[in-house]
Amino acid sequence: MSRALPKHNKRRVAVIGGAAALALTGAVVVTSALAGETPKNSGTNAQTLASPGTISCPDVASKLPAIPATAKAEVDRNLTLLNTQIAEANKRLVDTVGQGGPNFVNNAILGPLKDKRVATVNRIATAIGRTAAKPQGLDALAPCALNGGGVNPGGAATQPAGNGGNNGNAGNNGNAGNNGNAGNAGAAGTISCPDVASKLPAIPATAKAEVDRNLTLLNTQIAEANKRLVDTVGQGGPNFVNNAILGPLKDKRVATVNRIATAIGRTAAKPQGLDALAPCALNK
């Protein structure tokens, strides 16, 4: 025979049932936690990426002496190129948020940008030096810095910049040698570059020491790039070798062969087209 429970018994059953349901819920949560599961919408993220910041560089135009009329067009063209280079670097900074390791920005963006700027300010100095005193020390204006952004694309804290400059936003960086590699994974391979010495005309005696010094520097640059290739095996994304090794190497070689051409051109016909020997390639 069934009878309705007294009211106070009903209350006891409700309390006990609620407690059992709560305990069961807690068990599920604990089990999920032990299994490594995180409830959805928990509000936690593995990494929160802030704005990548912007790149700033020392102003070159304000540090130049009076520019001869014969050099003005070339100087203006290279000053414009400096701004384009910064714009391309800032675009790359945005496009690569979250990529690479802690040194990605320095290796893949700031380093190549510095090398490009070295080559560009050297062309400016050379243009002025043809008809006036060649400005010295412009290379010191080449390094740039990352401003703001909290977390940079490589995941490391951003470094404050100690200089100003003009930032832009345009363009696309086609910084590569002669190789479309798939990253720096597996065997590092070696870097090979066109031989410059064999392509030079007769070298005037007055230029020989400077030319020899820069030919030695070309070999040093290749050796350094090959060492970096080995040291960074497995790092970066699919374009790491092009952006962080072959690109900077090309820019260094452009600056070096330009110095060779300038040295020869002081007392003989200046060799043309040496820039075509600057790009190098990765041999697997």
DRENDO-1510 file (C-alpha; in Angstrom, 1 decimal, always signed):
<recs>
REC; n; res; u; v; w
REC; 1; MET; +0.0; +0.0; +0.0 .
REC; 2; SER; +1.4; +3.4; -1.0 .
REC; 3; ARG; +0.9; +6.5; +1.0 .
REC; 4; ALA; +2.0; +10.1; +0.3 .
REC; 5; LEU; +5.1; +11.1; +2.2 .
REC; 6; PRO; +4.7; +13.7; +4.9 .
REC; 7; LYS; +5.8; +17.1; +3.9 .
REC; 8; HIS; +9.0; +17.1; +6.0 .
REC; 9; ASN; +10.0; +13.8; +4.4 .
REC; 10; LYS; +9.4; +15.4; +0.9 .
REC; 11; ARG; +11.8; +18.2; +1.9 .
REC; 12; ARG; +14.4; +15.7; +3.0 .
REC; 13; VAL; +14.2; +13.8; -0.3 .
REC; 14; ALA; +14.5; +17.0; -2.3 .
REC; 15; VAL; +17.6; +18.1; -0.4 .
REC; 16; ILE; +19.3; +14.7; -0.7 .
REC; 17; GLY; +18.5; +14.6; -4.5 .
REC; 18; GLY; +19.9; +18.1; -5.0 .
REC; 19; ALA; +23.1; +17.2; -3.2 .
REC; 20; ALA; +23.5; +14.1; -5.2 .
REC; 21; ALA; +23.0; +16.0; -8.5 .
REC; 22; LEU; +25.6; +18.6; -7.3 .
REC; 23; ALA; +28.1; +15.9; -6.4 .
REC; 24; LEU; +27.6; +14.2; -9.8 .
REC; 25; THR; +28.2; +17.5; -11.6 .
REC; 26; GLY; +31.4; +18.0; -9.6 .
REC; 27; ALA; +32.6; +14.5; -10.4 .
REC; 28; VAL; +32.1; +15.2; -14.1 .
REC; 29; VAL; +34.0; +18.5; -13.9 .
REC; 30; VAL; +36.9; +16.8; -12.0 .
REC; 31; THR; +36.9; +13.9; -14.5 .
REC; 32; SER; +37.1; +16.3; -17.4 .
REC; 33; ALA; +39.9; +18.3; -15.8 .
REC; 34; LEU; +41.9; +15.1; -15.1 .
REC; 35; ALA; +41.4; +14.1; -18.8 .
REC; 36; GLY; +42.9; +17.4; -19.8 .
REC; 37; GLU; +39.7; +18.9; -21.2 .
REC; 38; THR; +38.8; +22.5; -20.8 .
REC; 39; PRO; +35.2; +23.5; -20.7 .
REC; 40; LYS; +34.1; +25.7; -23.6 .
REC; 41; ASN; +34.1; +29.4; -23.2 .
REC; 42; SER; +36.3; +29.2; -20.2 .
REC; 43; GLY; +37.8; +32.5; -21.1 .
REC; 44; THR; +41.4; +31.2; -21.2 .
REC; 45; ASN; +43.7; +31.3; -24.3 .
REC; 46; ALA; +47.0; +29.6; -24.8 .
REC; 47; GLN; +48.4; +32.9; -26.1 .
REC; 48; THR; +46.9; +36.3; -26.7 .
REC; 49; LEU; +48.5; +38.2; -29.5 .
REC; 50; ALA; +48.6; +42.0; -29.1 .
REC; 51; SER; +49.1; +44.5; -31.9 .
REC; 52; PRO; +52.5; +43.9; -33.5 .
REC; 53; GLY; +53.6; +47.5; -33.1 .
REC; 54; THR; +55.4; +49.5; -35.7 .
REC; 55; ILE; +58.9; +49.9; -37.0 .
REC; 56; SER; +60.7; +53.2; -36.7 .
REC; 57; CYS; +64.0; +54.2; -38.2 .
REC; 58; PRO; +66.4; +57.1; -37.9 .
REC; 59; ASP; +65.7; +59.9; -40.4 .
REC; 60; VAL; +68.4; +60.0; -43.1 .
REC; 61; ALA; +67.4; +63.1; -45.1 .
REC; 62; SER; +68.0; +65.5; -42.2 .
REC; 63; LYS; +71.5; +64.1; -41.7 .
REC; 64; LEU; +72.7; +64.7; -45.3 .
REC; 65; PRO; +75.0; +67.6; -46.3 .
REC; 66; ALA; +74.1; +70.0; -49.2 .
REC; 67; ILE; +73.2; +67.8; -52.1 .
REC; 68; PRO; +74.8; +68.7; -55.5 .
REC; 69; ALA; +72.3; +69.3; -58.3 .
REC; 70; THR; +73.8; +66.4; -60.3 .
REC; 71; ALA; +73.1; +64.0; -57.4 .
REC; 72; LYS; +69.6; +65.2; -56.4 .
REC; 73; ALA; +67.5; +62.9; -58.5 .
REC; 74; GLU; +69.5; +59.8; -57.4 .
REC; 75; VAL; +69.4; +60.9; -53.7 .
REC; 76; ASP; +65.7; +61.6; -53.8 .
REC; 77; ARG; +65.0; +58.2; -55.4 .
REC; 78; ASN; +66.9; +56.4; -52.6 .
REC; 79; LEU; +65.3; +58.5; -49.9 .
REC; 80; THR; +61.9; +57.4; -51.3 .
REC; 81; LEU; +63.2; +53.8; -51.3 .
REC; 82; LEU; +64.1; +54.1; -47.6 .
REC; 83; ASN; +60.4; +54.9; -46.8 .
REC; 84; THR; +59.2; +52.1; -49.0 .
REC; 85; GLN; +61.5; +49.7; -47.2 .
REC; 86; ILE; +60.0; +50.7; -43.8 .
REC; 87; ALA; +56.5; +50.4; -45.2 .
REC; 88; GLU; +57.2; +46.9; -46.5 .
REC; 89; ALA; +58.7; +45.9; -43.1 .
REC; 90; ASN; +55.6; +47.2; -41.3 .
REC; 91; LYS; +53.4; +45.2; -43.6 .
REC; 92; ARG; +55.4; +42.1; -43.0 .
REC; 93; LEU; +55.2; +42.7; -39.3 .
REC; 94; VAL; +51.4; +42.6; -39.5 .
REC; 95; ASP; +51.3; +39.7; -42.0 .
REC; 96; THR; +53.5; +37.5; -39.8 .
REC; 97; VAL; +51.8; +38.0; -36.4 .
REC; 98; GLY; +52.2; +34.7; -34.4 .
REC; 99; GLN; +54.9; +33.2; -36.6 .
REC; 100; GLY; +58.4; +32.2; -35.7 .
REC; 101; GLY; +60.3; +32.0; -32.4 .
REC; 102; PRO; +61.4; +34.7; -30.0 .
REC; 103; ASN; +63.9; +36.2; -32.4 .
REC; 104; PHE; +61.7; +36.2; -35.5 .
REC; 105; VAL; +61.2; +39.9; -35.7 .
REC; 106; ASN; +65.0; +40.6; -35.4 .
REC; 107; ASN; +66.0; +37.9; -37.8 .
REC; 108; ALA; +63.3; +38.0; -40.4 .
REC; 109; ILE; +62.3; +41.7; -40.4 .
REC; 110; LEU; +64.6; +44.1; -38.6 .
REC; 111; GLY; +67.8; +42.4; -39.8 .
REC; 112; PRO; +66.9; +42.4; -43.5 .
REC; 113; LEU; +65.6; +45.9; -43.2 .
REC; 114; LYS; +68.9; +47.1; -41.8 .
REC; 115; ASP; +70.9; +45.4; -44.6 .
REC; 116; LYS; +68.6; +47.1; -47.2 .
REC; 117; ARG; +69.1; +50.4; -45.6 .
REC; 118; VAL; +72.9; +50.0; -45.5 .
REC; 119; ALA; +72.9; +49.4; -49.2 .
REC; 120; THR; +70.6; +52.4; -49.8 .
REC; 121; VAL; +72.4; +54.9; -47.7 .
REC; 122; ASN; +75.7; +53.8; -49.3 .
REC; 123; ARG; +74.2; +54.6; -52.7 .
REC; 124; ILE; +73.2; +58.0; -51.4 .
REC; 125; ALA; +76.7; +58.7; -50.1 .
REC; 126; THR; +78.2; +57.5; -53.4 .
REC; 127; ALA; +75.9; +59.8; -55.4 .
REC; 128; ILE; +76.9; +62.8; -53.4 .
REC; 129; GLY; +80.6; +61.8; -53.3 .
REC; 130; ARG; +80.9; +62.0; -57.1 .
REC; 131; THR; +80.9; +65.8; -57.1 .
REC; 132; ALA; +81.3; +66.8; -53.5 .
REC; 133; ALA; +82.7; +65.5; -50.2 .
REC; 134; LYS; +81.3; +62.0; -49.6 .
REC; 135; PRO; +79.2; +61.9; -46.3 .
REC; 136; GLN; +80.6; +59.5; -43.8 .
REC; 137; GLY; +78.9; +57.4; -41.1 .
REC; 138; LEU; +75.5; +57.1; -42.7 .
REC; 139; ASP; +75.6; +53.3; -41.9 .
REC; 140; ALA; +74.9; +54.3; -38.3 .
REC; 141; LEU; +71.4; +55.3; -39.4 .
REC; 142; ALA; +70.6; +51.9; -40.9 .
REC; 143; PRO; +69.4; +50.0; -37.8 .
REC; 144; CYS; +65.7; +50.3; -36.9 .
REC; 145; ALA; +63.6; +49.3; -33.9 .
REC; 146; LEU; +60.2; +47.9; -33.0 .
REC; 147; ASN; +57.9; +50.2; -31.1 .
REC; 148; GLY; +54.9; +49.1; -28.9 .
REC; 149; GLY; +52.6; +46.2; -29.6 .
REC; 150; GLY; +52.9; +44.3; -26.3 .
REC; 151; VAL; +53.7; +40.9; -27.9 .
REC; 152; ASN; +55.6; +40.8; -31.2 .
REC; 153; PRO; +55.1; +38.3; -34.0 .
REC; 154; GLY; +57.7; +36.0; -32.5 .
REC; 155; GLY; +56.1; +36.0; -29.1 .
REC; 156; ALA; +58.8; +38.0; -27.3 .
REC; 157; ALA; +58.3; +41.3; -25.6 .
REC; 158; THR; +58.8; +44.2; -27.9 .
REC; 159; GLN; +61.8; +46.4; -27.6 .
REC; 160; PRO; +61.5; +50.1; -27.2 .
REC; 161; ALA; +62.9; +52.2; -30.1 .
REC; 162; GLY; +65.5; +54.8; -29.4 .
REC; 163; ASN; +65.1; +56.7; -32.6 .
REC; 164; GLY; +62.5; +58.2; -34.8 .
REC; 165; GLY; +61.7; +58.0; -38.5 .
REC; 166; ASN; +58.9; +57.8; -41.0 .
REC; 167; ASN; +56.6; +54.8; -41.0 .
REC; 168; GLY; +54.4; +53.8; -43.9 .
REC; 169; ASN; +52.0; +51.1; -45.0 .
REC; 170; ALA; +52.2; +49.7; -48.4 .
REC; 171; GLY; +54.0; +47.3; -50.7 .
REC; 172; ASN; +55.0; +43.7; -50.4 .
REC; 173; ASN; +58.4; +42.4; -49.5 .
REC; 174; GLY; +59.9; +40.2; -52.2 .
REC; 175; ASN; +63.0; +39.4; -50.3 .
REC; 176; ALA; +64.5; +36.2; -51.7 .
REC; 177; GLY; +67.5; +34.7; -53.4 .
REC; 178; ASN; +67.3; +32.2; -56.2 .
REC; 179; ASN; +65.6; +29.5; -54.1 .
REC; 180; GLY; +62.0; +28.7; -53.2 .
REC; 181; ASN; +62.8; +26.4; -50.3 .
REC; 182; ALA; +60.2; +24.9; -48.0 .
REC; 183; GLY; +61.8; +26.2; -44.8 .
REC; 184; ASN; +64.9; +25.3; -42.8 .
REC; 185; ALA; +64.0; +21.8; -41.9 .
REC; 186; GLY; +66.1; +18.7; -42.2 .
REC; 187; ALA; +69.6; +18.9; -43.6 .
REC; 188; ALA; +70.7; +22.6; -43.7 .
REC; 189; GLY; +72.3; +22.4; -47.2 .
REC; 190; THR; +74.8; +25.1; -48.3 .
REC; 191; ILE; +74.6; +28.5; -49.8 .
REC; 192; SER; +76.3; +29.2; -53.2 .
REC; 193; CYS; +76.7; +32.6; -54.7 .
REC; 194; PRO; +78.0; +33.8; -58.1 .
REC; 195; ASP; +81.7; +34.5; -58.3 .
REC; 196; VAL; +82.4; +38.2; -58.4 .
REC; 197; ALA; +86.2; +38.3; -58.8 .
REC; 198; SER; +86.1; +36.6; -62.2 .
REC; 199; LYS; +83.6; +39.1; -63.5 .
REC; 200; LEU; +85.8; +42.2; -62.7 .
REC; 201; PRO; +87.7; +44.2; -65.3 .
REC; 202; ALA; +91.4; +45.0; -64.8 .
REC; 203; ILE; +91.7; +46.5; -61.3 .
REC; 204; PRO; +93.8; +49.7; -61.0 .
REC; 205; ALA; +96.7; +49.5; -58.6 .
REC; 206; THR; +95.1; +52.4; -56.5 .
REC; 207; ALA; +92.0; +50.3; -56.0 .
REC; 208; LYS; +93.5; +46.9; -55.5 .
REC; 209; ALA; +93.6; +47.0; -51.7 .
REC; 210; GLU; +90.0; +48.1; -51.3 .
REC; 211; VAL; +88.8; +45.6; -53.9 .
REC; 212; ASP; +90.7; +42.7; -52.3 .
REC; 213; ARG; +89.3; +43.7; -48.9 .
REC; 214; ASN; +85.7; +43.6; -50.2 .
REC; 215; LEU; +86.2; +40.3; -52.1 .
REC; 216; THR; +87.4; +38.8; -48.8 .
REC; 217; LEU; +84.3; +40.3; -47.2 .
REC; 218; LEU; +82.0; +38.6; -49.8 .
REC; 219; ASN; +83.5; +35.2; -48.8 .
REC; 220; THR; +83.1; +36.0; -45.1 .
REC; 221; GLN; +79.4; +36.9; -45.7 .
REC; 222; ILE; +78.8; +33.5; -47.4 .
REC; 223; ALA; +80.6; +31.7; -44.5 .
REC; 224; GLU; +78.4; +33.6; -41.9 .
REC; 225; ALA; +75.2; +32.7; -43.9 .
REC; 226; ASN; +76.2; +29.1; -44.0 .
REC; 227; LYS; +76.8; +29.0; -40.3 .
REC; 228; ARG; +73.5; +30.6; -39.6 .
REC; 229; LEU; +71.9; +28.1; -41.9 .
REC; 230; VAL; +73.2; +25.3; -39.7 .
REC; 231; ASP; +72.4; +27.1; -36.4 .
REC; 232; THR; +68.8; +27.7; -37.3 .
REC; 233; VAL; +67.8; +24.3; -38.7 .
REC; 234; GLY; +64.1; +23.7; -37.8 .
REC; 235; GLN; +63.3; +27.3; -37.1 .
REC; 236; GLY; +60.8; +29.6; -38.7 .
REC; 237; GLY; +58.1; +29.1; -41.3 .
REC; 238; PRO; +58.2; +28.2; -45.0 .
REC; 239; ASN; +60.0; +31.4; -46.0 .
REC; 240; PHE; +62.5; +31.5; -43.1 .
REC; 241; VAL; +65.6; +30.8; -45.1 .
REC; 242; ASN; +64.7; +33.3; -47.8 .
REC; 243; ASN; +63.7; +36.1; -45.4 .
REC; 244; ALA; +66.2; +35.6; -42.6 .
REC; 245; ILE; +69.3; +34.3; -44.5 .
REC; 246; LEU; +69.3; +34.6; -48.3 .
REC; 247; GLY; +67.6; +38.0; -48.3 .
REC; 248; PRO; +70.0; +39.7; -45.9 .
REC; 249; LEU; +72.9; +38.0; -47.6 .
REC; 250; LYS; +71.8; +39.5; -50.9 .
REC; 251; ASP; +71.5; +43.0; -49.5 .
REC; 252; LYS; +75.0; +42.7; -47.9 .
REC; 253; ARG; +76.5; +41.6; -51.2 .
REC; 254; VAL; +74.8; +44.5; -53.1 .
REC; 255; ALA; +76.5; +46.9; -50.7 .
REC; 256; THR; +79.8; +45.1; -51.1 .
REC; 257; VAL; +79.9; +44.9; -54.9 .
REC; 258; ASN; +78.8; +48.5; -55.1 .
REC; 259; ARG; +81.9; +49.4; -53.0 .
REC; 260; ILE; +84.1; +47.4; -55.4 .
REC; 261; ALA; +82.6; +49.1; -58.4 .
REC; 262; THR; +83.1; +52.5; -56.8 .
REC; 263; ALA; +86.7; +51.8; -55.9 .
REC; 264; ILE; +87.5; +50.8; -59.5 .
REC; 265; GLY; +85.5; +53.7; -60.9 .
REC; 266; ARG; +87.6; +56.3; -59.2 .
REC; 267; THR; +90.5; +55.8; -61.6 .
REC; 268; ALA; +89.0; +53.6; -64.4 .
REC; 269; ALA; +85.7; +52.8; -66.0 .
REC; 270; LYS; +83.2; +51.8; -63.4 .
REC; 271; PRO; +82.0; +48.2; -63.9 .
REC; 272; GLN; +78.3; +48.0; -64.4 .
REC; 273; GLY; +75.8; +45.3; -63.5 .
REC; 274; LEU; +77.6; +43.8; -60.6 .
REC; 275; ASP; +74.3; +43.9; -58.6 .
REC; 276; ALA; +73.2; +40.9; -60.7 .
REC; 277; LEU; +75.8; +38.8; -58.9 .
REC; 278; ALA; +74.3; +39.6; -55.5 .
REC; 279; PRO; +71.5; +36.9; -55.2 .
REC; 280; CYS; +72.6; +33.5; -53.8 .
REC; 281; ALA; +70.8; +30.2; -53.7 .
REC; 282; LEU; +70.4; +27.3; -51.3 .
REC; 283; ASN; +71.8; +23.9; -52.4 .
REC; 284; LYS; +70.3; +20.9; -50.7 .
</recs>
